[in-house]
Amino acid sequence: MTPFDIGLLSLAAMGLAVMAGMFVPIALMVCSFVGVWAMKGSPVLASKLLGLAANDAISSYFFGVVPLFVLMGFVVSEAGFGRDAFDVANAMFRRLKGGLGVGTVGANAIFAAITGISIASAAVFTKIAVPQMIRHGYAPRFAVGVVAGSSVLGMMIPPSLLLILFGILAEQSIGDLFLAGIGPGLLLALFFSLGIVIMAVLTPRFVGEPNDEAAERYSGPELAAKGLPIAGLIVLVLGGIYAGIFTPVEAGAMGAIGALFLGFAMGRLTLKSLWTVLLETGLVTATVCFLIIAAQMYSRMLALSGVPAGLGTLATDAQLGFWGLMILYCAIVILLGMILDSSSIMLILVPLMLPVVIPMQIDLVWFGIVTVLAVEIGLLTPPFGISVYVIKATLDDPSITLGDIFRGAAPFALIMLVVLALVLAFPVIATGLIPGR
C-alpha cells in the first residue's frame, strides 16, 4: 500500500474508533502511531517521530496562554463575578420586552470577555439566570434556551479557549484571532438580543408571560460596585493585548493575578476555594495539553501520508471554488457537532483542511473565526450538544427535560447560522479590526 492509502485507512479507523466510543485524543494517537509504523516499517522510528511531535506541541511559549486564561476563568467564576455581570446587564435592559432574557445575553457577553469557557458560562448562568427568569414568568423551555444559546459567546468573544486552540494548531497570532473574534461575537450577542425581543412580541406562548418590572433594582453606586471590577479585568487583559503592552501569555498571567487579587480583596475567595480552582485548572489544562499532543501527532501522520495534499488536489480538480469549499466545510463541521465536542472537531478537521485552504490564499484568521462559529452551532445541536448537557446537569429541576433544552436552544442555533452566513459573505466583520488586513 502507498502512504496515501495508509493515511486514508488511518482516517477511517479513527472515525470508527470514535464512533465506537473511544476518546478522540486516544483514537488520534493510536491511529497516528500505527499509520506511521505502517508507512516507515519500524515501530521505533514511529515512536521517535511521534515523540518529537509531542515535544513540539507543548514546548511552544504560546502554549502557556492555556493554563493562565483557564485559571482566570475559574477564579472569576468561583468569585461570583457572573452574578455581578447578570445584575448589571439586567439593570441595563430591564425596560425592554424580554429584558431578563436580553440581560442574560449581555451578562454572558461580559462574562465571556473575562473567561473564554462556554461550559463555565452555561453552568454559572443556569444557576443564576434560569431561576430568575422562571420566577418572573418566563417559560422554562425559553429560559434554558436563552442560557444555552448565549453560553456559546464564551467561545467567540475573546479571550476564547477555542481561538487559542486554533491559533496553536494553525500557527496564527492569538492576538489577531482575539481581535477578529470581537466583531462576530458582538454581532452574535446583538442578534440573540433582537431574536429574544422578536420572540417576546411574536411568540408569547413560547416565551411565557414575563414581568420584567418586578426584577430586583439596584442604585447607581451598587451597580458601579458590581460593574467596575469586571470592567477593570476586561480593560487589563484585552486592553493590554490590543495596546501592545502585553503578549497574550502575559495578559493571561496579569488577568489571573488581577482576578485573584479582586477575589481575595472582596472577600469572595478563600484558600479552600482557591484549592478547588487550582484543581479544576489543572484538570482542564491537562486535558487541553493531551488534546494538542494528539493533534500534533495526527498532523505529522497526515503530512507523511500526503492525504491533505491529495485532498487539496481533489478540491481543485472538482472545481468547487471558494464558496463550494467553504459551504461544504461548514456543513461537515456542523454535522460533526452533532456527535463530537468542539475541540475534537477542530483537532480532526483543522490539520486536514489547512493544506487545502492555504494554496487558495484564504485568510487563516478569518478561517479560524468561521471554524469556531460553525463549531459553536454544534454545542446546541442534538444528540451531543455539550452546553445542553451541562445545563441539564446543573439544573435542579427534573421537570425540564433534555428535549426541552434542545427545543429552547433551537432558535438560537438558527440565529447562529445567520451570523455564520454573514461572516462568510462579509469577512470584514472578522478582519476589520486587524491592522494590515
C-alpha positions, 0 to 999 in steps of 0.5 A: 500500500502507498502512504496515501492509502495508509493515511486514508485507512488511518482516517477511517479507523479513527472515525470508527474508533470514535464512533465506537466510543473511544476518546478522540485524543486516544483514537488520534494517537493510536491511529497516528502511531500505527499509520506511521509504523505502517508507512516507515516499517519500524515501530521505533522510528514511529515512536521517535517521530511521534515523540518529537511531535509531542515535544513540539506541541507543548514546548511552544511559549504560546502554549502557556496562554492555556493554563493562565486564561483557564485559571482566570476563568475559574477564579472569576467564576468561583468569585461570583463575578457572573452574578455581578455581570447578570445584575448589571446587564439586567439593570441595563435592559430591564425596560425592554420586552424580554429584558431578563432574557436580553440581560442574560445575553449581555451578562454572558457577553461580559462574562465571556470577555473575562473567561473564554469557557462556554461550559463555565458560562452555561453552568454559572448562568443556569444557576443564576439566570434560569431561576430568575427568569422562571420566577418572573414568568418566563417559560422554562423551555425559553429560559434554558434556551436563552442560557444555552444559546448565549453560553456559546459567546464564551467561545467567540468573544475573546479571550476564547479557549477555542481561538487559542486552540486554533491559533496553536494548531494553525500557527496564527497570532492569538492576538489577531484571532482575539481581535477578529473574534470581537466583531462576530461575537458582538454581532452574535450577542446583538442578534440573540438580543433582537431574536429574544425581543422578536420572540417576546412580541411574536411568540408569547406562548413560547416565551411565557408571560414575563414581568420584567418590572418586578426584577430586583433594582439596584442604585447607581453606586451598587451597580458601579460596585458590581460593574467596575471590577469586571470592567477593570479585568476586561480593560487589563487583559484585552486592553493590554493585548490590543495596546501592545503592552502585553503578549497574550501569555502575559495578559493571561498571567496579569488577568489571573493575578488581577482576578485573584487579587479582586477575589481575595480583596472582596472577600469572595475567595478563600484558600479552600476555594482557591484549592478547588480552582487550582484543581479544576485548572489543572484538570482542564489544562491537562486535558487541553495539553493531551488534546494538542499532543494528539493533534500534533501527532495526527498532523505529522501522520497526515503530512507523511501520508500526503492525504491533505495534499491529495485532498487539496488536489481533489478540491481543485480538480472538482472545481468547487471554488471558494464558496463550494469549499467553504459551504461544504466545510461548514456543513461537515463541521456542523454535522460533526457537532452533532456527535463530537465536542468542539475541540475534537472537531477542530483537532480532526478537521483543522490539520486536514483542511489547512493544506487545502485552504492555504494554496487558495490564499484564504485568510487563516484568521478569518478561517479560524473565526468561521471554524469556531462559529460553525463549531459553536452551532454544534454545542446546541445541536442534538444528540451531543450538544455539550452546553445542553448537557451541562445545563441539564446537569446543573439544573435542579429541576427534573421537570425540564427535560433534555428535549426541552433544552434542545427545543429552547436552544433551537432558535438560537442555533438558527440565529447562529447560522445567520451570523455564520452566513454573514461572516462568510459573505462579509469577512470584514466583520472578522478582519476589520479590526486587524491592522494590515488586513 
